[in-house]
Amino acid sequence: MPLLEREAQLASLEEYAGQARRGDGRLVLIAGEAGVGKSALVEHLQRDLPEGTWCWGACDGLFTPQPLGPVFDIAVTLGGDLLEMCRAGAAREELFSVLLRQVRGLSGLHVLVVEDIHWADEATIDLLRFLGRRIRDASVLLVATYRDEGLSAMHPLRIALGDLATQRSVRRITLPPLSADATAVLAEGSGLDPAALYQLTGGNPFYVSQVVQAGMSEVPASVRDAVLARAARLGSDSRAVLDAVALIGTRVELALLEPVADCPASAMGELMTSGLVAEDGRTLRFRHEIARLAVAGAVTARRRSAIHARILASLQALGCDDDARMAFFAEAAGDGQAALRHASAAARRAAALASHREAAAQFERALRFADGADPASVAGLYDGFAYEASLLDRWQEAAEAREQALALWRDVGDRLREGDTLRWLARSLCSLSRGREAVAAARAAVALLEPLGPTVELAWAYAGLAVMWMVRGANSDAIGLARRAQAVAGPLGLTEVLSDALNSEACAVRATGGPWTGPLRRALEVALAGQHEAQVARAYVNLYACYGAERDWAVAERYFTEGIAYCDDHDISTYSVFLRSDRAGALERTGRWDEAVAICRELLSPGGPSPNIRLCPLTRLGTIRARRGEPGAWECLDEAIEYADGAGEPQSIVAVRLARAEAHWLDGELADARREAELADDAAGGWDGWDRGAVAVWLRRTGSARPPRGDLAAPYRRQLDGDWAGAARLWTELGCPYETGLALLGTAGSGSAGEASLRDALQIFTDLGASATVRLTRQKMRRLGIRSIPVGPRPATRAHPLGLTWREREVLELICAGHTNAEIAGKLFISAKTAGHHVSAVLAKLGVPTRHAAATRAVRLGLAGTPC
């Protein structure tokens, strides 16, 4: 089939190849739907670059992949140190480094192709990140193809693409479907109606080619029929080989195919001329994955099982050491013992390479065939799966697996493993907002392990119970247990436990007003030095949360940025989601509500995070909806309080109760608001000055007679002392506009100063879109006899097609002119922080992720001139 409407993409590829040839390496990401011609484009480039050395690797969607599978494919061609390291089972960091070192030392243009990275394991995605940042001084063109349809916002590849977007060496090419005109060209001579063909296929080149080549008199009902129509023309021997190829996978070694399907010469010849498959040296592959799936799906269950059994036996005979591949075919062949053996090994290898999704899938596969196996081994599999599931925020499954493991360890009589599983179970229950059960399990673990002496398991049990007490505000108990954990961990060299315990101790000390930054940073340093991924992630989460709680946004931002990058690079979904959840709270406090809402909606999408993580986005989204007078506020806040009460953690209960108090207050339901504020006050224990201050102010605001507790953060103390202007000034310095407005709203009296404060509050609430709070502010101004009260947004805002304020319009013009935040601040005589908030608001209202995208859209809408 001729390559139509791909001239621009080919020209770009040839340009990038020329840059790579001159030592300016490139990573080119080629995106498009299945069958759009990504592989055909790259193959065309290969024909145009005969002088280049080509190495091909592929990610296989047939089974849970071998981590770094494409690296092993490429190593066969490159040879040298990389091949030796692959065969030696080297760690992924070593493989990454040796691959980079080897390609940097090559002369002449080398093209590395990794196909179908939408199926890539996490380690392979990390490799692309690694190379994308480092190949710019190598004569290498790295081409990666992927399907861009159906990638969720949280898909590891989607996150990696966002990270790679800023790298100088990275280029992106998108392949669209063919136009109706190009489809008509391909339909010439087929007797098919071009318009009907285009309507059926949507211009997908594969769909078009298959329908045309099937030679039917009318457009078939589906592409599957078109593929199978071509396959039906093959002789029986050729069709048997085709079925085997389809079931083996994306790329099929001829050495494997021959014993599986005999492969008589006549059959192979007919198959090669069918147009369905292509030969690449010593491998065979379907020209299109969709065709392979269509053929594989047509094989009867009985024949499929028999073919899979032959594939398994042949792989064993060839000495295949890819346990992931062996596990897949063992399961497909119904060989339970082999599936258990290979899946267990594949799971542990994937876990060692930080490919946690693959590890979890392999543990699940092993457990499907674990009936009758040694109970201790099965318990170990349940524990292994539970750990991987916890890193993926699959807490319910983790808890269920821990309970299975716990029962087995008790049956075996292994008290050490029983106690260790108990403390893991406690963590899972905590994440499911089952607070009482979690504490009971954690205490039981300590009681079971203490008589066994100072062990690794006891150190972890102490650390786990310290976390339980810390989040419940029992700070002295938390500090004591954290230090006991450190005392056991130190002599045993348990740096992972040490990091965890330092982390919990620091958080508890902060709540008591003590020095916490040093221990918490030390927890991060220890975890990084020991390469303890989960502890590194936890340290980033708590550093971001603690600095955010202190309203130190600049330092918090640093830990958020570093933490997100680390979690995404290491496939630690749970802590990545924690960071994004906390991010929503920070954005709400700093007035970036549209961004906060976007994050909340993403986190609360169907199939979203566990209850423990849903708490924050539910609370933030409910709060913003209440302030804006939007529907759905109480649905969020009712679900949030259910989770908070279930968890039994004062820090969560206080936040949700105060959000509910505010929602009632905004609705004019003062008695209900007072009740919620007093329930927040009842959740006493271990608060910091910010929590105590928030509760005290809401008690006062709702008319409660309860006195404040302990020391309060300065802005809240000023409000309770009646220094509204001073409180507003402090909130402004902290970058919290809504709190500034509330402080100004508390101003009493109708004098000029009071009127000015109320007008400032009204403007703040109006700019934030807080229509419910605007309504209350206007009501107070009318009660005080203030005249000429502004109604609604400014006329300029109402008239603007995107609802931009006059200040945001100025910022957009400066964005289009290519100015930085600091330059915008200088031109508008505002702080850089305020400029940053305006820029974020503009991006949110335009619905774009970057400044360049904002400038481009502004030009397209006629709101600005050509961007710089």
C-alpha positions in Angstrom: 0.0 0.0 0.0 1.4 3.4 -0.9 2.3 5.8 1.9 -0.1 8.7 1.5 -0.2 12.0 3.4 2.9 11.3 5.4 5.3 13.6 3.6 5.6 16.1 6.5 6.2 13.3 9.1 8.8 11.7 6.9 10.6 15.0 6.3 10.6 15.6 10.1 12.1 12.1 10.8 14.8 12.6 8.2 15.6 16.0 9.7 15.9 14.5 13.2 18.0 11.7 11.8 20.4 14.3 10.3 20.7 16.0 13.6 21.4 12.7 15.3 24.0 11.8 12.6 25.9 15.0 13.6 26.0 13.9 17.2 22.8 15.8 18.4 20.8 12.7 19.6 17.0 12.7 19.3 14.2 10.8 21.0 11.2 10.9 18.6 7.8 9.9 19.9 5.4 8.8 17.2 1.7 8.7 18.3 -1.4 7.5 16.5 -4.3 5.1 16.8 -3.9 1.4 16.1 -3.5 0.8 12.4 -2.7 4.4 11.5 0.7 3.4 10.1 3.3 4.1 12.7 5.4 1.0 11.9 5.0 1.6 8.2 6.3 5.2 8.6 9.4 3.9 10.5 10.0 1.1 8.0 9.8 3.7 5.2 12.5 5.7 7.0 14.6 2.6 7.3 14.6 2.2 3.5 15.6 5.9 3.1 18.5 5.5 5.6 20.4 2.4 4.4 23.6 3.7 5.9 22.2 3.6 9.5 22.5 0.7 11.9 19.0 -0.3 13.0 18.1 -2.0 16.3 14.5 -3.0 16.9 12.7 -3.7 20.2 9.0 -4.1 21.0 6.7 -4.1 23.9 4.3 -7.0 23.8 0.6 -6.6 24.7 0.0 -10.3 24.6 1.1 -11.0 28.2 2.4 -9.2 31.3 5.7 -8.2 29.8 9.2 -9.0 30.8 10.6 -5.8 32.4 12.9 -4.0 30.0 12.0 -6.5 27.2 12.9 -4.0 24.4 16.4 -3.6 25.9 16.9 -7.4 25.6 15.7 -7.2 22.0 18.1 -4.3 21.2 21.0 -6.0 23.0 20.8 -8.9 20.6 21.7 -6.5 17.7 24.1 -4.2 19.6 25.9 -7.1 21.4 28.9 -6.1 23.5 28.6 -5.1 27.2 24.8 -4.6 27.0 24.2 -8.2 25.9 26.5 -9.5 28.6 24.8 -7.5 31.3 21.3 -8.6 30.1 22.4 -12.2 30.2 23.9 -11.7 33.7 20.6 -10.3 35.1 22.0 -6.9 36.0 20.0 -4.3 37.9 18.0 -1.8 35.8 20.3 1.1 36.7 23.3 -0.8 35.4 21.4 -1.7 32.2 20.4 1.9 31.7 24.0 3.1 32.1 25.7 0.5 30.0 23.2 1.1 27.1 23.8 4.9 27.2 27.6 4.3 27.4 27.5 1.9 24.5 25.5 4.1 22.2 27.6 7.1 23.0 30.7 5.2 21.9 29.2 4.1 18.6 30.4 5.6 15.3 27.9 6.5 12.5 24.1 6.8 12.9 22.4 4.3 15.0 18.6 4.1 15.0 17.0 2.4 18.0 13.3 1.6 17.6 11.0 0.7 20.5 7.5 -0.1 19.2 4.2 0.0 21.1 5.4 1.7 24.3 1.7 1.9 25.4 2.3 -1.7 26.5 5.6 -0.9 28.1 6.4 -1.9 31.7 7.4 0.8 34.1 11.1 0.0 33.9 11.0 0.5 30.1 9.2 3.8 30.5 11.8 4.9 33.0 14.5 4.0 30.4 12.9 6.3 27.9 12.9 9.1 30.5 16.6 8.3 31.2 17.7 8.3 27.6 15.5 11.3 26.7 17.5 13.4 29.1 20.9 12.1 28.1 21.2 11.2 24.4 21.7 14.6 23.0 25.5 14.1 22.7 25.2 10.7 20.9 24.7 9.9 17.3 21.5 8.1 18.1 18.0 8.4 16.8 15.7 6.7 19.3 12.2 6.2 17.9 9.3 5.1 20.1 5.8 4.4 18.8 2.6 4.3 20.8 -1.1 4.3 20.6 -2.4 7.6 22.0 -6.1 6.6 22.3 -7.4 5.5 25.7 -4.4 6.6 27.8 -5.9 7.8 31.1 -4.5 10.9 32.9 -2.8 8.6 35.4 -1.4 6.1 32.9 2.4 5.8 33.5 3.1 6.6 29.8 0.9 9.7 29.9 2.9 11.0 32.9 6.2 10.1 31.3 5.2 12.0 28.1 4.5 15.1 30.2 7.9 14.8 31.8 9.7 14.3 28.5 7.9 17.2 26.8 10.4 19.7 28.3 13.6 17.9 27.2 15.6 19.5 24.4 16.3 16.3 22.6 12.7 15.1 22.5 10.5 15.5 19.4 6.9 14.4 18.8 5.1 13.3 15.6 1.4 12.5 15.4 -0.1 10.5 12.6 -3.7 11.4 11.8 -6.1 9.1 9.8 -6.2 9.6 6.1 -8.4 12.1 4.5 -11.4 11.1 2.3 -9.4 12.0 -0.8 -6.5 9.7 0.2 -9.0 6.9 1.0 -10.5 7.3 -2.4 -7.0 6.9 -4.0 -6.5 3.6 -2.1 -10.0 2.5 -3.2 -9.3 2.9 -6.9 -9.8 -0.3 -8.8 -11.5 -2.1 -5.9 -15.1 -1.5 -7.0 -15.8 -0.1 -3.5 -17.7 3.1 -2.9 -15.0 5.5 -1.6 -17.4 7.5 0.5 -18.8 4.4 2.1 -15.3 3.1 2.6 -14.2 6.3 4.3 -17.3 6.3 6.5 -16.7 2.7 7.6 -13.0 3.0 8.2 -12.6 6.6 9.3 -9.5 6.8 7.1 -7.5 4.3 9.2 -4.9 3.1 6.7 -5.0 -0.5 8.0 -8.7 -0.7 8.0 -8.8 0.7 4.5 -6.1 -1.6 3.2 -7.7 -4.7 4.7 -11.1 -4.0 3.3 -9.6 -3.2 -0.2 -7.3 -6.2 -0.3 -10.1 -8.6 0.8 -11.5 -8.1 -2.7 -15.1 -8.1 -1.6 -17.9 -6.7 -3.7 -19.2 -4.6 -0.8 -17.8 -3.1 2.4 -17.6 -5.8 5.1 -19.3 -5.4 8.4 -16.0 -5.2 10.3 -12.3 -5.2 9.8 -12.2 -8.6 11.6 -14.1 -10.1 8.7 -11.7 -8.5 6.2 -8.7 -10.0 8.0 -10.2 -13.4 8.3 -11.3 -13.3 4.7 -7.7 -13.0 3.7 -6.6 -15.7 6.1 -9.3 -18.1 4.8 -7.5 -18.1 1.4 -4.5 -19.8 2.9 -4.0 -23.6 2.7 -4.4 -25.6 5.9 -0.7 -25.8 6.6 -0.2 -22.1 6.1 -3.3 -21.3 8.2 -1.9 -23.5 11.0 1.4 -21.6 10.9 -0.5 -18.3 10.9 -2.5 -19.3 14.0 0.7 -20.2 15.8 2.3 -16.9 14.8 -0.8 -15.0 16.1 -0.7 -16.9 19.5 3.0 -16.6 20.0 3.0 -12.8 20.0 4.0 -9.6 18.4 7.4 -10.8 17.1 8.0 -14.5 16.6 11.4 -16.1 16.5 11.7 -18.6 13.6 13.6 -20.9 16.0 10.5 -21.0 18.2 7.9 -21.1 15.4 9.5 -24.2 13.6 9.0 -26.7 16.5 5.5 -25.2 17.3 4.1 -25.4 13.8 6.5 -27.5 11.7 6.6 -24.8 9.1 6.8 -26.7 5.8 8.5 -24.6 3.1 5.4 -24.4 1.0 3.4 -23.1 3.9 5.9 -20.5 4.8 6.1 -19.3 1.2 2.4 -18.9 0.9 2.2 -17.1 4.2 4.9 -14.6 3.3 3.0 -13.7 0.1 -0.3 -13.3 1.9 0.5 -9.8 3.0 -0.5 -10.5 6.6 3.0 -11.1 8.0 6.5 -9.8 7.3 9.9 -11.3 8.0 12.6 -9.4 9.9 15.7 -11.4 9.8 15.1 -14.3 12.1 11.8 -13.1 13.3 8.3 -13.0 11.9 5.6 -10.6 12.7 2.1 -9.5 11.7 2.2 -6.3 9.7 -0.6 -5.0 12.0 -1.4 -5.9 15.5 -5.1 -5.7 14.8 -4.8 -8.5 12.3 -2.9 -10.6 14.8 -5.7 -10.1 17.3 -8.4 -11.0 14.7 -6.6 -14.2 13.8 -5.9 -15.2 17.4 -9.5 -14.6 18.4 -10.7 -17.0 15.7 -8.7 -19.9 17.0 -11.0 -22.3 18.9 -10.4 -22.8 22.6 -9.3 -26.4 22.2 -6.8 -25.6 19.5 -5.6 -22.6 21.3 -4.8 -24.6 24.4 -2.9 -27.2 22.4 -0.9 -24.6 20.5 0.0 -22.8 23.8 1.2 -26.1 25.2 3.5 -26.6 22.2 4.8 -23.0 22.6 5.5 -23.7 26.3 7.4 -26.9 25.5 9.3 -25.3 22.7 10.3 -22.4 24.9 11.5 -24.7 27.6 13.5 -26.7 25.0 15.1 -23.5 23.8 16.1 -22.6 27.3 14.0 -19.5 27.5 14.7 -17.5 30.7 11.9 -15.0 30.3 9.7 -16.0 33.2 7.0 -13.5 32.3 6.7 -15.0 28.9 6.8 -18.6 30.2 4.2 -17.8 32.9 1.8 -16.5 30.3 2.0 -19.5 28.0 1.9 -21.9 31.0 -1.4 -20.3 32.1 -2.8 -20.4 28.6 -1.8 -24.1 28.3 -3.4 -24.9 31.6 0.0 -26.0 33.2 -0.6 -24.9 36.7 2.7 -25.9 38.2 4.7 -24.2 35.5 2.5 -21.1 35.8 3.0 -20.9 39.5 6.8 -21.4 39.2 7.4 -18.9 36.4 4.9 -16.3 37.6 6.4 -16.3 41.1 9.9 -15.7 39.6 8.6 -13.1 37.2 6.8 -11.2 40.0 10.0 -11.0 42.1 12.1 -9.9 39.2 9.5 -7.2 38.2 9.4 -6.0 41.8 13.2 -5.7 41.9 13.1 -3.6 38.8 10.4 -1.3 40.3 7.8 -2.5 37.7 5.1 -2.6 40.3 2.1 -3.1 38.0 3.8 -6.1 36.4 4.8 -7.5 39.7 1.3 -7.3 41.0 -0.1 -9.0 37.9 2.4 -11.8 38.2 1.7 -12.4 41.9 -2.0 -12.6 41.0 -1.3 -15.1 38.3 0.8 -17.2 40.6 -2.0 -17.2 43.2 -4.5 -18.4 40.7 -2.5 -21.7 40.6 -1.4 -21.9 44.2 -4.0 -24.4 45.4 -2.2 -27.3 47.0 1.1 -25.5 47.2 3.1 -25.2 50.4 1.2 -22.9 52.8 4.2 -20.8 53.7 5.0 -20.2 50.0 1.4 -19.3 49.3 1.4 -16.9 52.3 4.6 -15.3 50.9 2.8 -14.8 47.5 -0.1 -13.1 49.2 2.3 -10.8 51.1 4.2 -10.0 47.9 1.0 -9.2 46.1 -0.3 -7.1 49.0 2.9 -5.0 49.0 2.8 -4.3 45.3 -1.0 -3.5 45.4 -0.4 -1.0 48.2 2.1 0.9 46.0 -0.6 1.0 43.4 -3.2 2.4 45.7 -5.2 -0.9 45.6 -5.7 -1.0 49.3 -8.8 -3.1 49.5 -7.1 -5.9 47.5 -4.0 -5.4 49.7 -6.0 -5.8 52.9 -7.7 -8.9 51.6 -4.4 -10.5 50.6 -2.9 -9.7 54.0 -5.8 -11.4 55.8 -5.2 -14.5 53.6 -1.5 -14.4 54.4 -2.2 -13.9 58.1 -4.4 -17.0 58.3 -1.8 -19.1 56.6 1.1 -17.9 58.8 -1.1 -18.8 61.9 -1.7 -22.2 60.4 2.0 -22.7 59.8 2.8 -21.4 63.3 5.3 -18.8 62.2 4.8 -16.1 64.8 7.4 -13.8 63.3 5.7 -13.7 59.9 2.3 -13.5 61.6 3.3 -10.4 63.5 4.9 -8.8 60.4 1.8 -9.4 58.3 -0.3 -7.9 61.1 1.5 -4.6 61.0 1.2 -4.6 57.2 -2.5 -5.3 57.6 -2.8 -2.3 59.9 -1.4 0.0 57.3 -3.9 -1.3 54.7 -6.9 -0.9 57.1 -5.7 2.7 57.9 -5.7 3.6 54.2 -9.3 2.2 54.0 -10.4 4.5 56.8 -10.9 1.6 59.1 -9.2 3.3 62.0 -10.1 1.2 65.0 -9.3 -2.0 63.2 -6.0 -0.6 62.1 -4.9 0.4 65.6 -6.0 -3.0 67.0 -3.9 -4.8 64.3 -0.9 -2.6 64.9 -1.0 -3.1 68.7 -1.5 -6.8 68.2 1.6 -6.9 66.0 3.7 -5.3 68.7 2.4 -7.6 71.4 3.1 -10.6 69.3 6.6 -9.6 68.3 8.0 -8.1 71.5 8.6 -11.5 73.3 10.6 -12.6 70.2 13.3 -10.0 70.9 14.9 -7.2 68.8 14.1 -8.2 65.2 13.5 -6.4 61.9 9.8 -7.2 62.3 9.6 -5.6 65.8 11.4 -2.5 64.6 8.8 -2.2 61.8 5.9 -2.9 64.2 7.0 -0.1 66.5 7.3 2.3 63.5 3.9 1.2 62.2 2.2 1.9 65.5 4.0 5.2 65.7 2.3 6.2 62.5 -1.1 5.2 63.9 -0.6 7.4 67.0 0.8 10.3 65.0 -2.2 10.6 62.7 -4.5 10.4 65.7 -2.8 13.3 67.5 -1.3 11.1 70.3 2.0 12.8 69.7 3.9 11.8 72.8 3.0 8.1 72.2 4.0 8.5 68.6 7.4 10.0 69.5 8.1 7.3 72.0 7.4 4.5 69.6 9.3 6.1 66.8 12.3 6.3 69.0 11.9 2.7 70.1 11.9 1.8 66.5 15.1 3.7 65.9 16.7 2.0 68.9 16.0 -1.5 67.4 16.8 -0.4 63.9 20.1 1.2 64.6 22.1 -1.9 65.7 20.5 -4.0 62.9 21.4 -1.5 60.2 17.8 -1.0 59.2 18.0 2.3 57.4 14.5 1.9 55.9 13.0 1.6 59.3 15.1 4.5 60.5 13.8 6.7 57.8 10.2 5.7 58.5 10.5 6.4 62.2 12.3 9.7 61.8 9.5 10.7 59.5 6.8 9.9 62.0 8.7 11.5 64.9 9.2 14.7 62.9 5.5 15.0 62.1 4.5 14.4 65.7 7.1 16.9 67.0 5.8 19.6 64.6 2.3 19.2 66.0 3.7 19.9 69.4 5.5 23.0 68.2 9.0 21.5 68.4 11.8 21.5 65.8 10.8 19.2 63.0 12.5 20.2 59.8 15.9 18.6 60.6 14.5 15.1 61.4 12.1 15.1 58.4 14.9 16.1 56.0 17.1 13.5 57.6 14.4 10.9 56.9 14.5 11.8 53.2 18.3 11.7 53.1 18.4 8.3 54.7 15.8 6.9 52.4 17.6 8.3 49.3 20.9 6.9 50.4 19.4 3.5 51.0 17.4 3.6 47.8 14.2 2.8 49.8 11.7 4.0 47.3 8.5 3.9 49.4 10.3 5.8 52.2 11.6 8.4 49.8 8.1 8.9 48.5 6.6 9.1 52.0 9.2 11.7 53.1 8.4 13.9 50.1 4.7 13.6 50.9 5.1 14.7 54.5 7.7 17.4 53.7 5.2 18.9 51.2 2.3 18.5 53.7 4.2 20.0 56.6 5.6 23.0 54.8 2.1 23.5 53.3 0.5 23.3 56.7 3.0 26.1 57.8 1.9 28.1 54.7 5.5 28.1 53.5 4.5 27.6 49.8 7.9 28.2 48.3 9.6 25.4 50.1 6.6 23.2 49.8 6.6 23.7 46.0 10.2 22.4 45.8 9.3 19.1 47.6 6.1 18.7 45.5 8.0 19.0 42.3 10.8 16.6 43.4 8.3 14.2 45.0 6.0 14.0 41.9 9.0 13.3 39.6 10.4 10.7 42.0 7.0 8.9 42.4 6.3 8.9 38.7 9.8 7.7 37.8 9.5 4.8 40.3 5.9 3.9 39.6 4.7 4.6 43.2 1.1 5.5 42.5 0.0 5.7 46.1 2.3 8.4 47.2 2.0 10.2 43.8 -1.8 10.4 44.4 -1.2 11.6 48.0 1.0 14.4 46.7 -1.7 15.4 44.1 -4.3 15.2 46.8 -2.4 17.5 49.1 -1.7 19.7 46.1 -5.5 20.4 45.8 -5.5 21.7 49.3 -2.6 24.0 48.7 -4.2 25.4 45.5 -7.4 26.0 47.3 -5.7 27.9 50.1 -3.7 30.0 47.7 -6.8 31.0 45.6 -6.0 28.8 42.6 -9.4 27.2 42.7 -9.8 26.2 39.1 -6.6 24.2 39.3 -7.7 22.7 42.6 -11.0 21.6 41.1 -9.3 20.0 38.1 -7.1 17.9 40.3 -10.0 16.9 42.6 -12.1 15.8 39.7 -9.2 13.8 38.3 -8.6 12.1 41.6 -12.3 11.4 42.2 -12.9 9.9 38.7 -14.4 6.4 38.6 -11.9 3.8 39.7 -10.1 6.6 41.7 -8.1 6.4 44.9 -8.8 4.7 48.2 -11.0 6.4 50.9 -8.0 7.7 52.8 -6.8 9.6 49.7 -10.3 10.7 48.6 -10.7 12.6 51.8 -8.8 15.7 50.8 -10.1 16.1 47.3 -13.7 15.5 48.5 -13.2 18.2 51.2 -11.6 20.7 48.9 -14.1 20.2 46.1 -17.0 20.4 48.5 -15.6 23.6 50.0 -15.1 25.3 46.7 -18.5 24.3 45.4 -20.1 25.7 48.6 -18.2 29.0 48.3 -19.2 29.3 44.7 -22.8 28.4 45.3 -22.5 25.4 43.0 -24.5 22.1 43.3 -22.8 19.0 44.6 -21.1 20.5 47.7 -22.9 18.3 50.2 -22.5 15.1 48.3 -18.7 15.7 48.6 -18.8 16.7 52.3 -21.1 13.9 53.3 -18.9 11.3 51.8 -15.8 13.0 53.3 -17.2 12.9 56.8 -18.1 9.3 56.5 -14.5 8.5 55.6 -13.0 10.9 58.3 -15.2 9.4 61.1 -14.3 5.9 60.0 -10.6 6.7 60.0 -10.8 8.3 63.4 -8.0 10.7 62.7 -8.4 14.1 64.3 -6.6 15.9 61.5 -9.1 14.7 58.9 -12.1 15.1 61.2 -11.2 18.7 61.9 -10.7 19.6 58.3 -14.0 18.1 57.2 -16.1 19.4 60.1 -14.8 22.9 59.5 -15.6 22.7 55.8 -19.1 21.6 56.7 -19.4 24.4 59.2 -18.5 26.9 56.5 -21.0 25.4 54.0 -23.8 25.7 56.6 -22.7 29.3 57.4 -22.8 30.2 53.8 -26.3 28.9 53.6 -27.4 31.0 56.6 -27.8 27.9 58.8 -25.9 29.3 61.8 -27.0 26.6 64.4 -25.9 23.8 62.1 -22.7 25.6 61.4 -22.0 26.0 65.2 -22.7 22.3 65.7 -20.2 21.3 63.1 -17.6 23.7 64.5 -18.1 22.3 68.0 -17.7 18.7 66.6 -14.4 19.8 65.2 -13.5 21.1 68.6 -14.5 17.8 70.1 -11.9 16.0 67.9 -9.3 17.4 70.3 -5.8 16.0 70.5 -2.5 16.7 68.9 -3.5 19.7 66.8 -1.0 22.3 65.7 -1.5 26.1 66.1 -3.1 26.3 62.6 -5.7 23.7 63.3 -6.4 25.2 66.8 -6.7 28.7 65.3 -9.1 27.6 62.5 -11.4 25.9 65.0 -11.3 28.8 67.4 -12.2 31.3 64.6 -15.1 29.2 63.4 -16.4 28.8 66.9 -16.3 32.5 67.3 -17.8 33.1 63.8 -20.7 30.8 64.4 -21.5 32.2 67.9 -20.2 29.3 70.1 -19.3 30.2 73.6 -16.4 27.7 73.7 -13.0 29.2 74.4 -9.9 28.7 72.2 -7.4 25.9 73.1 -3.7 26.6 73.5 -1.5 28.7 71.3 -2.9 29.8 67.9 -1.2 30.7 64.6 -0.7 34.4 64.4 -3.4 35.3 61.8 -6.1 33.5 63.7 -4.9 35.1 67.0 -5.2 38.6 65.4 -8.8 37.8 64.3 -9.8 36.7 67.7 -8.2 39.8 69.2 -10.3 41.9 66.8 -7.4 43.0 64.7 -9.0 42.3 61.4 -6.7 44.5 59.4 -3.6 42.9 60.9 -5.0 39.4 60.3 -5.8 40.3 56.7 -2.3 41.7 56.2 -0.8 38.4 57.5 -3.0 36.3 55.3 -2.0 38.4 52.3 1.7 37.9 53.1 1.0 34.2 53.3 -0.7 34.2 49.9 -4.1 33.1 51.1 -6.6 35.4 49.5 -9.9 33.8 50.7 -8.7 33.9 54.3 -7.7 37.5 53.7 -11.3 38.2 52.6 -12.8 36.4 55.6 -10.7 38.5 57.9 -11.8 41.7 56.2 -15.4 40.5 56.3 -15.1 40.3 60.1 -14.6 44.1 60.3 -17.3 45.8 62.5 -18.7 49.2 62.0 -19.7 51.4 59.1 -16.9 53.9 59.2 -14.7 54.6 56.2 -12.1 52.1 57.2 -14.7 49.4 57.8 -16.4 50.2 54.5 -13.1 50.0 52.7 -12.3 46.6 54.2 -15.7 45.2 53.2 -15.2 46.5 49.7 -11.8 44.9 49.5 -13.3 41.6 50.8 -16.1 41.8 48.2 -13.6 42.3 45.4 -11.5 39.3 46.6 -14.5 37.0 46.8 -15.7 38.3 43.4 -12.3 37.6 41.8 -12.3 34.1 43.3 -15.8 33.4 42.0 -17.0 32.8 45.6 -20.6 33.9 44.8 -22.0 32.5 48.1 -19.5 34.5 50.1 -20.1 37.5 47.9 -23.8 37.3 48.8 -23.0 37.3 52.6 -20.7 40.2 52.1 -23.3 42.3 50.3 -25.9 41.5 52.9 -23.6 42.8 55.7 -22.8 45.9 53.6 -26.5 46.6 53.2 -27.1 46.1 56.9 -24.5 48.7 57.6 -26.1 51.1 55.2 -23.2 51.1 52.7 -24.3 52.4 49.3 -23.1 51.8 45.7 -22.4 48.1 46.3 -20.9 46.5 43.2 -23.1 43.9 41.6 -21.6 40.9 39.9 -18.2 40.7 38.2 -16.8 43.7 36.6 -18.2 44.6 33.2 -14.9 43.8 31.5 -15.0 40.3 33.0 -18.6 39.7 32.0 -17.9 40.8 28.4 -14.7 38.8 28.0 -15.5 35.5 26.2 -13.4 33.5 28.7 -14.4 35.4 31.8 -11.0 36.9 32.3 -10.7 39.8 34.7 -9.0 43.0 33.5 -5.8 42.0 35.3 -5.9 38.5 33.8 -6.3 40.1 30.3 -3.2 42.2 31.0 -1.3 39.0 32.1 -2.4 37.1 29.0 -1.1 39.9 26.8 2.3 39.7 28.5 2.3 35.9 28.3 1.7 36.2 24.5 4.7 38.6 24.4 6.9 35.9 25.9 7.4 37.4 29.4 8.3 35.4 32.5 6.5 35.7 35.8 9.2 38.0 37.2 8.9 40.2 34.1 5.1 40.3 34.4 5.4 41.2 38.0 7.8 44.1 37.2 5.5 45.5 34.4 2.3 45.3 36.5 4.0 46.4 39.8 2.9 43.2 41.7 4.8 40.4 43.4 6.2 37.5 41.4 4.0 35.2 43.5 0.9 37.1 42.6 1.9 37.1 39.0 2.2 33.3 39.2 -1.3 33.0 40.6 -2.6 35.2 37.7 -0.8 33.1 35.2 -2.3 29.9 36.7 -5.8 31.4 36.6 -5.3 32.4 32.9 -4.2 28.9 32.0 -7.1 27.3 33.8 -9.7 29.6 32.2 -8.2 28.9 28.7 -8.1 25.2 29.5 -4.5 24.8 28.5 -1.5 23.3 30.3 1.3 25.6 29.2 2.0 29.3 28.6 2.8 28.6 24.9 -0.5 26.8 24.5 -2.3 29.8 26.1 -0.6 32.2 23.7 -1.5 30.0 20.8 -5.2 29.7 21.8 -5.4 33.5 22.5 -4.2 34.2 18.9 -6.7 31.6 17.5 -9.5 33.3 19.4 -8.4 36.8 18.3 -7.6 37.8 21.9 -3.9 38.7 21.1 -1.3 39.0 18.4 1.1 36.4 17.2 3.0 34.9 20.2 6.7 35.4 20.6 
